[in-house]
Every structure is written in structure tokens, then in C-alpha cells.
Amino acid sequence: MKKIEDIVRQEQNKIGAQEILMPTIQSSEIWKESGRYDDYGEEMLRIKDRQNREMLYGPTNEEQVTEIFRSSFKSYKSLPQLLYHIQWKFRDEIRPRFGIMRGREFYMKDAYSFDVTDEDAFYSYNKFFLSYLRTFKRLSLTAIPMAADTGPIGGNLSHEFIILADTGESKIFTDKRIFDLNSEGTKLEKSSLEQLRTKYEQYYSVTDEKFNKDEFEKMVTEENRLITKGIEVGHIFYFGDKYSKAMSAAVDLPGGKKDFVKMGSYGIGVSRLVGAIIEAKYDDQNEIMKWPLSVAPYDIALIPMVNKNDTSALEKANNINNELIKHKIDAIIDDTDENFSSKIKKMNLIGAPYQIIIGKKSDGDLLEFKETGGDTQNLSLDKIIEIITKQKVTN
Ligand code: 5CA
């Protein structure tokens, strides 16, 4: 999860967002100001401190960040501001399911944008749109932006980023051709970002709350229609001055007037992504989980044949590991004396994307190397290091 978090962070930084860290426990006062203290209902975990003040465990941070903004920024000259944090959230979900996929406590990246005009705010929205496509691509996922409902966050412009999975909880209606698109060549400039949005929005692609049968049939020819299920890994919203007006977050404009700032919010389910990647990458027929190298718990598994009387293969594994460390390749060594086939089974599930198998007769320079689930090749350690290093660079 920390590796996923790092990629999410890097892609936020690339669009100019700044990292902050807001607390998990919030005061009810700001939620009363926005009007959501009552609206949020049973999903909010409410607690009291020793002075009997009403507090809550944050399910999201629109109010908290608006509070920080209004006490820190007074002028249009400080805008835009793109602020994010990566922090635990709590929602007392009616139906927590599938472990980390829908947990009550979960880890989220949430970002918030502040602009003077709607036009600037859409530019900010589109920056996140691009950064989400880039983030999910680096996690080796195809996440499709779909027009979505805004629910308790509010506003009228919103996209969910969804990856296809039979176990997913979101029902989606889409034009298959959207899967052929990507964000390559898009620049962090207004017109290039607008083109990116237009490119995606030319194809019908919605979640069930937005589904309209007539529109779907009119816009998508029969052979391109896809009705399936997916996992929501990200969700972005534009809601203008919904919070800034209610909470008086205004800035001075050039002519001396003041105006409420225009805001959006942008979430990625960091802990949910761990489960989503497993759903996308697990091969249940062969019982093999191959993590994308960018977030794999280990780059490579070393699987030596070990028994009490002969530890030579284990020694060899240790020597290989020392060499790998020099090249910043992170290995896990299975040093147990279990039988070989159960070791392989276990390592196939742990999911390092590469394996080296070190049997009894494994002397000489060539090693039994394979991509997890692939065919064995006999290669020198130098060659193996070269292959993995090259893969790491492209990630
Ligand atoms: N304030 C907005 C954007 S920052 C917000 O909270 N959006 S959200 O409700 O859509 O959540 C953002 C992402 O968090 C979702 O796309 C989803 O990937 C993840 N998420 C939401 N609820 C849960 C949950 N109960 N368990 C795991 N992940 C969740």
C-alpha cells in the first residue's frame, strides 16, 4: 500500500498540488456551518471529548480544508491552490464488504482545489483528470472516467474512475471504444487538458445513477455497447461555491470586490486499490497473483531447495541477494524447508513478478529464471539484473 501511496503522491506533485496533513478527528462546528452535520447521517462516526464537545472521525475533508483555506488565504493572488493529503477516513458503512474494498476505516488521498472563476476551476479539475489517468496507468490498471452522481459531496460535475471487475459494486454502461484511449501527449496546459476531456467524453460512459436507456441506444451502436461491473478507484467532483459560501471562504478580487472561491474535490481509494489490483491481476485458474512491478511487495522471489543436510542452495540464494541489493532490486528469500511445490505455490501467491529457482543441481552461472506464471529461462545473474532494472525504469 505504501508503494501505491508513493505513486499517487508523485502524480499529485506533478500537477502542482501541495501535500498537507489534516487530522482524522474534526470538530462538529465546521460541519454545522456547511450544513452537512445532519445531512451525513448514520455514516458519520460521532464522538465526544471530555468537555462534552461534539467531534467526529472525518469521512472526508471539504469542511476541514475550507477552514484551513479561509484562515490562510485572503487574496486572488494566492490562487490557484491545490492541496491534498493522504489520511485515514472512517465511514460507518451499512454494508462493509470484501475487506479493504469497502471497509469502515480506509486510506484515501483527497485533494481540494480553490480558484477564483469557474473557468480556472475547470482547469484545476482537468489537471486532476489527467493525473488520475497517469496514476492508474502506472499501477498497470485501465481506469475509465465515467460521468457520475455526486451524492453527499454535492455539485453537478463529477467523474468516477472505474476498473472492470466482475466482483465490482458499480454497474457501468459504456462504449467499448473508450478503452482504446489514453492520456499520452497531453500537456499540463488549458487547451490540451480540455482536448483530453473532450476525447473521453465523446463516448457514452456512465454509472447506473446516470444511466439513460434512450441516450445509450442513440449514442452507442449495438456492437460497441458494454454493460458490466467495475470497481470505483477514484472520484472527482466540482461543486463551485457550495462550501465556500456556507463557510465564508472568500478572497479579494482585483477591483476591490470579494468573491467566494470555487472548489472541487478529488479522491483516490489508496487502500481499496490494493484489493482492486488483486482483482485485476489475480489468475484464479492457475492460482497466480502477479503484482505490477511498480507496486510489488518484492521485485523477485528467490526459491532455494533447502533441507537439513544441504544448505548450499540457500547460501547461493544469499549470495544472489547480495548482488541484487547492490542493484537496488528487492528480493524475498524463501528459506523454509517445505517441499518445493508448496514453496512455489506460496510464492506464486505472494506475487513478486519474477522468480529464481535454485535447485540442488543448480551450479554454474546460469540460473532458472522466470516471470511469475511464465516459462523458465536459463540466464546469467547479470542478464536477470539487466531485465529487471530496465522494467523498473519504464515504471
Ligand atoms: N471528498 C470526496 C473526494 S476527495 C470523496 O470523499 N469522494 S468519495 O466518497 O468518492 O471517496 C473517494 C474514494 O475513496 C472512492 O472513489 C473510493 O475509491 C474510496 N472509498 C470510498 N469509500 C470507501 C470505503 N468504505 N472503503 C474503501 N475505499 C473507499
Boltz pocket constraint, residues with backbone or C-beta under 6 A from the ligand:
constraints:
  - pocket:
      binder: B
      contacts: [[A, 59], [A, 60], [A, 61], [A, 62], [A, 91], [A, 93], [A, 100], [A, 101], [A, 102], [A, 103], [A, 104], [A, 105], [A, 106], [A, 107], [A, 108], [A, 109], [A, 110], [A, 111], [A, 153], [A, 232], [A, 233], [A, 234], [A, 235], [A, 236], [A, 237], [A, 265], [A, 266], [A, 267], [A, 268], [A, 269], [A, 270], [A, 271], [A, 272]]
      max_distance: 6.0
